[in-house]
Amino acid sequence: VSKDNILYKCQWSPFEGTVFKSKVTHTFVNGHLAFKEGNFDDSQLGERLLFNRD
């Protein structure tokens, strides 16, 4: 994982510098295929998570 391949909006990862034997090829958001082999479909977006910290 490097800054060149991080796709998070925050642009950082706790895994930066880690080498994995596999890679993400597909990502589903609410049952919708949002990422497939390097291509995004942003026609349906996820929702921000809210936490009750009380």
C-alpha positions as CSV (number, residue, x, y, z in Angstrom):
1,V,0.0,0.0,0.0
2,S,1.4,3.4,-1.0
3,K,0.2,6.9,-1.4
4,D,0.0,6.3,-5.1
5,N,-2.7,3.6,-4.8
6,I,-4.7,4.8,-1.8
7,L,-8.3,5.6,-3.0
8,Y,-9.6,6.8,0.4
9,K,-10.8,10.4,0.6
10,C,-8.6,11.0,3.6
11,Q,-5.5,10.0,1.5
12,W,-3.9,7.8,4.2
13,S,-4.0,4.3,5.5
14,P,-2.6,2.6,8.6
15,F,-1.5,-0.1,6.1
16,E,0.8,2.2,4.1
17,G,4.1,0.4,3.4
18,T,2.4,-3.1,3.9
19,V,2.7,-5.6,1.0
20,F,-0.3,-7.9,0.6
21,K,-0.4,-11.1,-1.5
22,S,-3.9,-10.1,-2.9
23,K,-5.7,-7.0,-4.1
24,V,-9.3,-5.6,-4.0
25,T,-11.0,-6.2,-7.4
26,H,-14.6,-5.5,-6.5
27,T,-16.4,-3.4,-3.8
28,F,-20.1,-3.5,-3.1
29,V,-21.9,-0.5,-1.4
30,N,-25.5,-1.3,-0.2
31,G,-25.6,-4.3,-2.6
32,H,-24.5,-2.1,-5.6
33,L,-21.3,-2.9,-7.5
34,A,-19.4,0.3,-6.9
35,F,-15.8,-0.7,-7.9
36,K,-14.7,-3.3,-10.4
37,E,-11.1,-3.8,-11.4
38,G,-10.0,-0.2,-11.2
39,N,-13.3,1.4,-12.4
40,F,-15.8,3.3,-10.2
41,D,-19.5,3.5,-10.6
42,D,-20.6,6.4,-8.4
43,S,-24.2,6.4,-9.4
44,Q,-25.1,5.1,-5.9
45,L,-23.0,6.3,-3.0
46,G,-22.7,5.0,0.5
47,E,-23.8,6.9,3.6
48,R,-21.8,8.5,6.3
49,L,-21.7,6.3,9.4
50,L,-22.9,8.0,12.6
51,F,-22.1,6.7,16.1
52,N,-23.9,7.3,19.3
53,R,-21.0,7.7,21.7
54,D,-23.1,8.1,24.9
